[in-house]
Amino acid sequence: MKIKKKIWGCLLSLLCIFMLVLPVMASESPETDSEVSAVTSEDLAVPTEIPAIPEERQKPLLVDDAGLLTEEESSALLNKLEDISQKYENEVGIVTVNSLEGKTAEAYADDYYDYNGYGYGENDDGLLLLISMGEREWAISTYGYSHTVAFTDAGLEFISGQFQSKLSSGNYADAFNCFADQCDDFLRQAATGEPYDVDNMPSKGKVHPFWLVADLVVAFLISFGLVKSKSKNLKSVKKQESAEAYERKGSMSLRRSTDSFVNRIVTQRTIRNEKDSSSSSSGGSSSHTSSSGRSHGGASGKF
């Protein structure tokens, strides 16, 4: 009997303990689930912050990831780009890639410029030529002084017209050097206070002044020689002041004198008014916003 009473006493004690612990477990369970779900949602959150723009340039002015240039060509071109950038305090860069990675050429060029810290000085002045071999597309991204002053839309169209045919024919070193030389010329002109634009564009084929003078001298000497050789063939005995000396006296009799209308020449000139002038292109640079929020200018195309 005593043993049975002890067993029943133990069972009652366990039952009482279980009844006391059960409410506590029930109240803690929701908190545990909410904590787990909260941690899980934080772990799965996708960051939406825009990458920071570095203060210093992270890559050189020439990046040939597509391998279009030889070592000698790359070295010479890089030196030229660095010289131009230092001379005008405006960075000029060239980048070649194999793929745009799903972006447009314009967006890729803008992002490459921004997130690799290109640009000179506090305003990050500069421009970058991007070449993608996979899509055979090119793009120029301008920022700061290059965008607002030195390289207008008309100017970029002119520059691309100089190097695009070289890209198409596979003369990449010539194309890149042509781009660099054009940038040098445009930055030099912008420094005068009158940058190239719609009504002030460079000539496509510039000739050194020496050759202009030389051509004039040669032309003069040739003309002078021809005149001298022809004059030796003249057999005039005596210089005559009028045609009377060649007329037989009394052989000519003027009986009638009249004035006849033979021809009329009309010169027309168009006078443009203010309305006509305003309809023409005003020049300047257009703008677009990159993924970093910056305002860029530029141009793009295929080759």
C-alpha positions in Angstrom: 0.0 0.0 0.0 2.7 2.4 0.9 4.5 1.7 -2.4 1.3 2.4 -4.4 0.7 5.7 -2.6 4.3 6.8 -3.4 3.8 5.9 -7.1 0.5 7.8 -7.2 2.1 10.7 -5.5 4.9 10.9 -8.1 2.4 10.8 -11.0 0.4 13.6 -9.5 3.5 15.7 -9.0 4.6 15.2 -12.6 1.1 16.1 -13.8 1.1 19.3 -11.8 4.6 20.2 -13.2 3.4 19.6 -16.8 0.3 21.7 -16.3 2.4 24.6 -15.0 5.0 24.4 -17.8 2.5 24.0 -20.7 1.2 27.7 -20.7 4.7 29.0 -20.6 5.7 26.9 -23.7 2.6 28.0 -25.6 3.3 31.7 -24.9 7.0 31.5 -26.0 6.3 29.7 -29.3 4.9 32.7 -31.3 7.8 34.9 -30.3 10.3 32.3 -31.5 8.5 32.0 -34.8 8.4 35.8 -35.3 12.0 36.1 -34.5 13.0 33.4 -37.0 10.8 34.9 -39.7 12.3 38.4 -39.0 15.8 37.2 -39.3 15.0 35.3 -42.5 13.5 38.4 -44.2 16.6 40.5 -43.3 18.9 37.8 -44.7 17.0 37.7 -47.9 16.8 41.5 -48.4 18.3 42.8 -51.6 20.5 46.0 -51.3 19.3 48.9 -53.5 22.1 51.4 -52.7 23.9 52.9 -55.8 27.6 52.2 -55.8 29.7 55.1 -54.6 31.7 57.1 -57.2 35.4 56.9 -56.2 37.3 60.1 -55.7 40.4 58.8 -57.6 40.6 57.2 -61.0 40.7 53.4 -60.6 42.0 52.5 -64.1 44.4 53.9 -66.7 43.3 56.2 -69.5 43.6 53.3 -71.9 42.0 49.9 -71.1 42.3 47.4 -74.0 40.3 44.4 -72.6 39.4 43.4 -76.1 43.1 43.1 -77.1 42.9 45.2 -80.2 46.4 46.9 -79.9 49.9 45.7 -79.7 52.1 46.6 -76.8 53.9 49.2 -78.8 50.6 50.7 -80.0 49.2 50.7 -76.5 52.2 52.4 -75.0 52.3 55.2 -77.5 48.6 55.8 -77.4 48.5 55.9 -73.6 51.3 58.5 -73.5 49.3 60.6 -76.0 46.2 60.4 -73.9 48.0 61.3 -70.7 49.7 64.3 -72.4 46.4 65.6 -73.8 44.7 65.1 -70.4 47.4 67.0 -68.5 47.7 69.8 -71.1 44.1 70.7 -71.0 43.2 69.4 -67.5 40.5 67.3 -69.1 40.8 63.5 -69.1 40.5 61.7 -72.4 40.1 57.9 -72.1 39.6 54.9 -74.4 38.2 51.5 -73.3 37.7 48.4 -75.4 35.5 45.4 -74.1 34.2 42.2 -75.6 30.6 42.6 -74.4 28.2 45.3 -73.2 26.8 42.8 -70.6 23.2 43.5 -71.5 23.5 47.3 -71.3 23.3 49.9 -74.1 26.6 51.3 -75.3 25.7 54.7 -73.9 24.8 53.3 -70.4 28.0 51.1 -70.3 30.2 54.1 -71.2 28.5 56.3 -68.6 28.8 53.7 -65.8 32.4 52.9 -66.7 33.3 56.5 -66.5 31.5 57.2 -63.3 32.2 54.1 -61.2 35.9 53.9 -62.2 36.5 57.5 -61.1 37.4 59.1 -64.5 37.6 62.8 -64.8 40.0 65.6 -64.0 39.8 67.8 -60.9 36.9 68.6 -58.6 34.4 68.6 -61.5 35.6 65.3 -63.0 36.0 66.9 -66.4 36.6 64.4 -69.3 35.3 62.1 -71.9 35.6 58.4 -72.7 35.4 56.4 -75.9 34.0 52.9 -75.5 34.4 50.1 -78.1 32.5 46.8 -77.7 33.6 44.1 -80.2 30.7 41.7 -79.3 28.0 44.1 -80.5 30.4 46.2 -82.8 29.2 49.4 -81.2 30.9 52.5 -79.9 29.9 55.2 -77.6 31.4 58.5 -76.3 30.5 59.7 -72.8 31.2 63.3 -71.9 31.1 64.9 -68.5 31.8 68.3 -66.9 33.7 70.7 -69.1 33.7 68.2 -72.0 29.9 68.0 -71.9 29.0 71.6 -71.3 31.7 73.4 -73.3 34.3 71.5 -75.4 32.3 68.7 -77.2 28.9 69.7 -78.5 26.5 67.3 -80.3 27.7 68.7 -83.7 31.3 68.3 -82.6 30.9 64.7 -81.5 29.2 63.9 -84.8 32.2 65.4 -86.7 34.7 63.4 -84.5 32.9 60.1 -85.0 32.9 60.7 -88.7 36.7 60.9 -88.7 37.3 57.6 -86.9 34.3 55.4 -87.6 35.5 54.2 -91.1 38.8 53.2 -89.6 37.0 51.1 -87.0 34.9 49.4 -89.7 38.1 48.5 -91.6 39.8 47.1 -88.5 42.5 49.8 -88.3 42.0 50.2 -84.6 45.3 51.9 -83.8 44.6 54.5 -86.5 41.0 55.0 -85.2 42.1 55.5 -81.6 44.9 57.9 -82.6 42.5 59.8 -84.8 40.1 60.1 -81.9 42.8 61.4 -79.6 44.1 63.9 -82.2 40.5 65.2 -82.7 40.1 65.6 -78.9 43.4 67.6 -78.8 42.1 69.9 -81.5 38.7 70.4 -80.0 40.1 71.1 -76.5 42.6 73.6 -78.0 39.8 75.4 -79.8 37.6 75.4 -76.7 40.5 77.1 -74.8 40.2 80.1 -77.1 36.6 80.7 -75.9 35.0 79.7 -79.2 34.5 76.0 -79.2 33.6 74.1 -82.3 29.9 73.9 -82.9 27.3 74.0 -85.7 28.4 77.4 -87.2 32.1 76.9 -86.3 33.4 73.5 -87.4 36.9 72.4 -88.3 37.8 71.7 -91.9 38.0 68.0 -92.7 41.4 68.2 -94.5 43.7 70.7 -92.9 46.8 71.8 -94.9 49.9 73.2 -93.4 50.4 76.9 -94.3 53.9 76.1 -95.8 52.3 74.0 -98.5 49.7 76.7 -99.3 52.6 79.2 -99.9 54.6 76.6 -101.9 51.6 75.9 -104.2 51.1 79.6 -104.9 54.8 80.1 -105.7 54.9 77.1 -108.0 51.7 78.2 -109.8 53.1 81.7 -110.3 56.4 80.4 -111.8 54.5 78.1 -114.2 52.2 80.9 -115.3 55.1 83.3 -115.8 57.0 80.8 -117.9 54.0 80.2 -120.2 53.4 83.9 -120.7 57.1 84.5 -121.6 57.2 81.6 -124.1 54.0 82.9 -125.8 55.2 86.4 -126.0 58.3 85.4 -128.0 56.1 84.2 -130.8 54.6 87.7 -131.4 56.0 89.4 -134.5 54.7 92.9 -134.1 57.1 95.4 -135.6 55.9 98.4 -133.6 53.6 98.9 -130.7 50.3 100.5 -131.8 48.1 102.5 -129.5 44.8 101.9 -131.5 43.3 99.8 -134.2 43.4 102.6 -136.8 46.9 101.6 -137.8 45.6 98.3 -139.1 42.7 99.9 -141.1 43.1 100.8 -144.8 42.3 104.5 -145.2 38.9 105.1 -146.7 37.9 101.4 -146.6 35.4 101.8 -143.7 32.3 103.9 -143.8 29.9 104.0 -140.9 26.4 104.7 -142.3 24.2 103.7 -139.4 24.7 103.7 -135.6 22.3 101.9 -133.2 22.2 100.5 -129.7 20.8 97.0 -129.5 19.7 95.2 -126.3 21.7 92.0 -126.2 21.4 90.5 -122.8 20.2 91.0 -119.2 21.8 89.6 -116.1 19.8 89.4 -112.9 21.4 88.6 -109.6 19.1 87.2 -106.9 20.1 87.1 -103.2 18.0 85.6 -100.4 17.7 87.8 -97.3 17.2 85.6 -94.2 15.0 87.0 -91.5 15.0 86.2 -87.8 12.3 83.5 -88.3 14.6 81.6 -90.7 17.5 81.9 -88.4 15.6 80.6 -85.4 14.6 77.5 -87.4 18.2 76.4 -87.9 20.0 74.2 -85.3 21.1 76.1 -82.2 24.0 73.8 -81.5 25.1 73.0 -78.0 25.0 69.7 -76.2 22.1 67.4 -75.3 22.0 65.7 -71.9 21.0 62.4 -70.3 21.1 61.0 -66.8 23.3 57.9 -66.0 22.6 55.3 -63.4 24.7 57.3 -60.9 22.3 60.3 -61.3 24.9 62.4 -63.1 24.2 64.4 -66.3 26.2 63.2 -69.3 26.5 64.1 -72.9 27.7 61.9 -75.7 27.1 60.0 -78.9 27.0 56.4 -80.0 26.8 54.2 -83.1 27.8 51.0 -84.9 30.9 50.1 -86.9 
